[in-house]
């Protein structure tokens, strides 16, 4: 049984498809009812879902419980995927922007893990994969609230891995630029980088990729991150914990 937060689109939906292809049962939570229904129609009986606001404590717990209701409550994998940001520049961000981003990106992961860990501890088995970002390790001008929340996830991942071993493995994927609604939505990353690079919205993604000098010279696709998430959740990664796997086209230049 795999629980996925923020699974209605982007990396979350791609991960749901990848887990389903491996025969996993899925409990998916998101606030996007239409996206969840569309994904459930695609995946059929392998997926249950719940509509919930994961930026709140109640939304996390009630959403996960509702999505798990058709099953016996056993959980093998938690993929903490939900995330967004105001995506503005430092001078445009308000206190509330910072609070909202940390609530959704960081505290949702803490709350989901807190809610499901007792079941994993009782079973003496389980895997948690947290979705971080290359920006958590290498911030840029845009979205400082987003980068800070993702840096917090990296620290949280290591702390949790150390506290929950030897039975529960905890790792993170640090996705780089990946085509998703965060890029394409109004006010999203495409608009943010258009302002930073002073180009049109249509040119902004290419301009941002040039500025990052990616060895693979392109934006990533959600399924490319999902493949690594499924690997980390599988027995193929049985000796991997407290690790951060970059899926970023080579954006991190450091050797540490």
VEXTOR-462083 format. One line per field, with one value per residue (C-alpha): x, y, z. Coordinates in nm, 4 decimals. Example, Ala and Ser with C-alpha at 12.3 -4.5 7.8 and 13.67 -1.06 7.14 Angstrom:
! VEXTOR-462083
X = [1.2300_1.3670]
Y = [-0.4500_-0.1060]
Z = [0.7800_0.7140]
//
This chain:
! VEXTOR-462083
X = [0.0000_0.1427_0.0186_0.0878_0.0208_-0.0324_-0.0952_-0.3472_-0.0940_0.2737_0.5266_0.2603_0.0374_0.3365_0.4460_0.0965_0.1116_0.4595_0.3614_0.0416_0.2473_0.4378_0.1121_0.0870_-0.2366_-0.2596_-0.4175_-0.3838_-0.4663_-0.4913_-0.7154_-0.7758_-1.0933_-1.1117_-0.7496_-0.7980_-1.1117_-0.9370_-0.6416_-0.8725_-1.0580_-0.7233_-0.5881_-0.9130_-0.9381_-0.5724_-0.6401_-0.8542_-0.8443_-0.9553_-0.9901_-0.8216_-0.6227_-0.2805_-0.1695_-0.3653_-0.3114_-0.6708_-0.6506_-0.3469_-0.4867_-0.8466_-0.7414_-0.4998_-0.7475_-1.0238_-0.8003_-0.6920_-1.0440_-1.1019_-0.7952_-0.6892_-0.4826_-0.1471_0.1003_0.4197_0.5241_0.4594_0.5537_0.5447_0.5025_0.2698_0.4326_0.3989_0.5218_0.4246_0.7187_0.7810_1.0940_1.2106_1.0735_0.7303_0.6812_0.4737_0.4911_0.1816_0.3496_0.6323_0.3913_0.1713_0.4673_0.6134_0.2734_0.2167_0.5662_0.7306_0.4747_0.2554_0.5453_0.6056_0.2353_0.1941_0.4980_0.3803_0.0393_0.1655_0.4834_0.3027_0.1717_0.5149_0.6770_0.4268_0.4943_0.8711_0.8718_0.8154_0.9613_0.9206_1.0270_1.0177_1.0024_1.2599_1.4225_1.7590_1.6689_1.6879_2.0594_2.1287_1.8827_1.8330_1.6784_1.3204_1.1081_1.3211_1.0284_1.0106_1.3857_1.3849_1.1001_1.2842_1.6068_1.4046_1.2838_1.6432_1.7246_1.3999_1.4808_1.8169_1.6808_1.3935_1.6160_1.8424_1.5548_1.3559_1.6277_1.6788_1.3276_1.2073_1.4023_1.3704_1.5105_1.4455_1.4362_1.5667_1.3900_1.5279_1.3320_1.0453_0.7541_0.4455_0.1551_0.3969_0.5639_0.2621_-0.0047_-0.0740_0.1704_0.3842_0.7511_0.7253_0.5989_0.8551_1.1472_1.0053_1.0388_1.3860_1.5263_1.3168_1.1867_0.8407_0.6597_0.7036_1.0807_1.1215_1.1765_1.4451_1.6095_1.6114_1.7606_2.0369_2.1109_2.1496_2.3896_2.2401_2.4525_2.1343_2.0251_1.6502_1.3694_1.2806_0.9559_0.7490_0.7940_1.1718_1.1361_0.8707_1.1097_1.3550_1.0773_0.9678_1.3281_1.3788_1.0565_1.1549_1.3711_1.6318_1.7147_1.7161_2.0495_1.9636_1.8485_1.9205_2.0060_1.9108_1.8806_1.9129_1.6889_1.7903_1.9662_2.2995_2.2143_2.4175_2.7832_2.9253_3.0901_2.9427]
Y = [0.0000_0.3348_0.6697_0.9664_1.3260_1.5816_1.3042_1.4608_1.5923_1.6325_1.4160_1.2797_1.1517_1.0148_0.8308_0.6882_0.5499_0.4063_0.2365_0.1028_-0.0457_-0.2412_-0.3756_-0.1468_-0.0340_0.3431_0.5903_0.9358_1.2686_1.6099_1.9164_1.8873_1.6777_1.6815_1.5717_1.2893_1.1655_1.1683_0.9718_0.7240_0.6635_0.5877_0.3574_0.1898_-0.0403_0.0026_0.3557_0.5121_0.8834_1.1665_1.5394_1.7365_2.0532_1.9222_2.2636_2.1938_1.9369_1.8150_1.7918_1.5651_1.3239_1.3065_1.2955_1.0077_0.8161_0.8583_0.7465_0.4415_0.3528_0.0850_-0.1038_-0.2571_0.0433_-0.1181_0.1184_0.0156_0.3440_0.7137_0.9436_1.2960_1.4773_1.7740_2.1110_2.4568_2.8078_3.1673_3.1692_3.5385_3.7417_3.8264_4.1788_4.0596_3.7958_3.8665_3.6968_3.5015_3.3777_3.2317_3.0728_2.9261_2.7754_2.6174_2.4821_2.3088_2.2028_2.1205_2.0721_1.8552_1.6091_1.6211_1.5664_1.2827_1.1017_1.1573_1.0144_0.7014_0.6150_0.4312_0.1799_0.1325_0.0983_-0.1666_-0.3579_-0.2988_-0.2136_0.0847_0.3398_0.7165_0.9155_1.2946_1.5199_1.7951_2.0009_2.0916_2.4432_2.3173_2.2614_2.5388_2.8295_3.0869_3.4356_3.3230_3.1578_3.1907_3.0645_2.7526_2.6886_2.7323_2.4829_2.2299_2.2747_2.1984_1.8760_1.7639_1.8117_1.6402_1.3436_1.2831_1.3259_1.0868_0.8253_0.8245_0.7977_0.5301_0.2831_-0.0057_-0.1015_0.2106_0.3695_0.7433_0.9120_1.2149_1.2935_1.6382_1.7091_1.9761_2.1698_1.9351_2.0199_2.0337_2.2674_2.4619_2.5788_2.6271_2.7685_3.1446_3.3030_2.9886_2.9353_3.0310_3.3739_3.4031_3.3304_3.5560_3.8408_3.7346_3.6989_3.9816_3.7671_3.6612_3.3822_3.1508_3.2056_3.1827_2.8076_2.7946_3.1043_2.9474_2.6222_2.8190_3.0071_2.6810_2.5360_2.1896_1.9104_1.7500_2.0907_2.0448_2.0477_1.7133_1.5192_1.3938_1.0253_1.0658_1.1646_0.8976_0.6244_0.7180_0.7404_0.3849_0.2651_0.4189_0.2562_-0.0846_-0.3631_-0.2699_0.0194_-0.1979_-0.0522_0.3091_0.5437_0.9052_0.9758_1.2514_1.1469_1.4343_1.4034_1.7363_1.7030_1.7690_2.1048_2.0448_2.1050_2.0234_1.6856_1.6788]
Z = [0.0000_-0.1135_0.0189_-0.2101_-0.1102_-0.3837_-0.6338_-0.8712_-1.1218_-1.2039_-1.0199_-0.7851_-1.0644_-1.2555_-0.9416_-0.8947_-1.2476_-1.1904_-0.8634_-1.0201_-1.3042_-1.0387_-0.8954_-0.5920_-0.4312_-0.3938_-0.1525_-0.3076_-0.1408_-0.3073_-0.3020_-0.6779_-0.6967_-1.0762_-1.1114_-0.8625_-1.0372_-1.3744_-1.2349_-1.0595_-1.3859_-1.5476_-1.2758_-1.1765_-0.8761_-0.7815_-0.6499_-0.3804_-0.3092_-0.0847_-0.1423_0.1352_0.2049_0.2983_0.4234_0.7429_1.0154_0.9927_0.6144_0.6321_0.8899_0.7693_0.4043_0.4561_0.6704_0.4132_0.1275_0.3294_0.4406_0.1727_0.2954_0.6262_0.7292_0.6533_0.4865_0.3097_0.1513_0.2087_-0.0764_0.0648_-0.2620_-0.2170_-0.2648_-0.4121_-0.3468_-0.3981_-0.6407_-0.6013_-0.5444_-0.1932_-0.1947_-0.3100_-0.0393_0.2683_0.6063_0.5073_0.1881_0.3956_0.6427_0.3684_0.1836_0.4967_0.6009_0.2679_0.1648_0.4961_0.7710_0.5485_0.5301_0.9043_0.9730_0.7238_0.8629_1.2200_1.1308_0.9537_1.1430_1.4277_1.1732_1.0185_1.3602_1.4621_1.1408_1.1744_0.8060_0.5838_0.3470_0.3359_0.0317_0.0624_-0.2410_-0.1955_-0.4722_-0.6137_-0.4964_-0.1380_-0.1961_-0.4454_-0.4068_-0.6795_-0.6812_-0.7422_-0.4758_-0.1615_0.0466_-0.1687_-0.1461_0.2325_0.2721_0.0577_0.2561_0.5689_0.4040_0.3469_0.7152_0.8173_0.5927_0.7574_1.1100_1.0459_0.8822_1.1863_1.4326_1.2474_1.1526_1.1236_1.0144_0.8311_0.5479_0.4761_0.1657_-0.0515_-0.4186_-0.5057_-0.8307_-1.0558_-1.3125_-1.4000_-1.6263_-1.4076_-1.3234_-1.1019_-1.4219_-1.6454_-1.4117_-1.4094_-1.1669_-1.1733_-1.2436_-1.6093_-1.5040_-1.2241_-1.4555_-1.7253_-1.4739_-1.3629_-1.7163_-1.8630_-2.1468_-2.2574_-2.0758_-2.3767_-2.3686_-1.9916_-1.9513_-2.2177_-2.0684_-1.7211_-1.8497_-2.0203_-1.7003_-1.5079_-1.7682_-1.7252_-1.8726_-2.0087_-2.1464_-2.0974_-1.8448_-1.6886_-1.7157_-1.4194_-1.5024_-1.4766_-1.1106_-1.0520_-1.1664_-0.8914_-0.6309_-0.7124_-0.6954_-0.3506_-0.2301_-0.3629_-0.2258_-0.4869_-0.2508_0.0624_0.1834_0.0987_0.3739_0.4736_0.1095_-0.1301_-0.4931_-0.7361_-1.0415_-1.1850_-1.5187_-1.3479_-1.1923_-0.8746_-0.9487_-0.6046_-0.5328_-0.1792]
//
